[in-house]
Amino acid sequence: AESLELVHEVRGTAGRYSFHHALIREALYDALPSATRRRLHRVVAEAIRGLGETREPYAEIAYHYCQSASPGDADIAIEYSRRAARTAEKSLAYEEAAHHLGNAIETLALKRGGDDPFLAELLCELGEAQVKTGDLAEARKICQRAADIARRVKRPDLFARAVLAPGRYLGLSGVTDHGFVQLLNEARAMLDDSVSPLLAQVLARLGIELYWSEREHAVALCQQAADMARRVNDPHTLIVALWGRWLSLRNPDSLEQRLADTSEMITVAESAGERDFALE
């Protein structure tokens, strides 16, 4: 192959070769029977894992497992796709994270059907990543699917997470989204007033959304969320609750409180590694 100038040895890496042109690789790849392609992808994935590297290249392994995916291999393909997504998100590569989660959802379809809490969980993760890419419309569709499944399988935690995921960023200024308020109230009722991080986040987001229509109620809800967040001692929930209180107190008289909340949010977010919240 080298004498025919189809491949060349990569400089500085003995025994490693690359195709002269991507079209050569694509033509040879497409000529392989699909069963052979799947088998070779699996061999490659396991070979990379067998290198014993301290930090496995999750994205590469996930790609090969997803390309070789069969019902028997689906679980490991999904697991590596989720690891790859988490690694990408830590690097703020949200589009890449969404891509890996989309692959995980497609792979899950090989082995499961119907309403599945795990599918709802993956959809929530995808929706959260899509929100961070700025694709809010698609994130809402994905999270609505997750909420529908969670409602059917009676999983209040998943339902609340699905409702909250696309609502992090504010909608139209001056307008209350009553459809969103209805979903938040449904999540609140399903959580049954139990003191929990999710309930505190639901209360905070409900307060934010009611700011334009029920100002006093909104302030009370966000204060309740902040108090609950301190009781459950969860950093992410405290950030969300303080953010809610900051938004509900938008008036000149609350300047000192909002500055104090801002300072605390930055401190907690940096300590918890939530750099995007710290930046906001």
RABEL-V202731 format. One line per field, one symbol per residue. psi: psi as a letter, one per 40 degrees, with the letter a starting at -180 (. if undefined). burial: I if it has 16 or more other ideal C-beta (glycine too) atoms within 10 Angstrom, else O. Layout:
psi = ???
burial = ???
//
This chain:
psi = dddefdiihhheghehiiididddddddddehiddddddddddddddddedfidhigddddddddddehiddedddddddddddddddddeegdddddddddddddddedeiiahhdddddddddddddddeeegdddddddddddddddddefgddddddddddeediiahhehhgdddddddddddddeffhhidddddddddddddededgdddddddddddddddddefhdddddddddddddefgideedddddddddddddddddeegddddd.
burial = OOOOOOOOOOOOOOOOOOOOOOOOOOOOOOOOOOOOOIOOIIOIIOOIIOOOOOOIOIIOIIIIIIIIIOOOIIOIIIOIIIIIIOIIIOOOIIOIIIIIIIIIIOIIOOOOOOOOIOIIIIIIIIIIIIIIOOIIOIIIOIIIIIIOIIIOOOIIIIIIIIIIIIIIOOOOOOOIOOOIIOIIOIIIOIIOOOOIIIIIIIIIIIIIIIIOOIOOOIIOIIIIIIOIIOOOOIIOIIIIIIIIIIIIIOOOOOOOOIOOIOOOIOOIIOOOOIOOIIOO
//
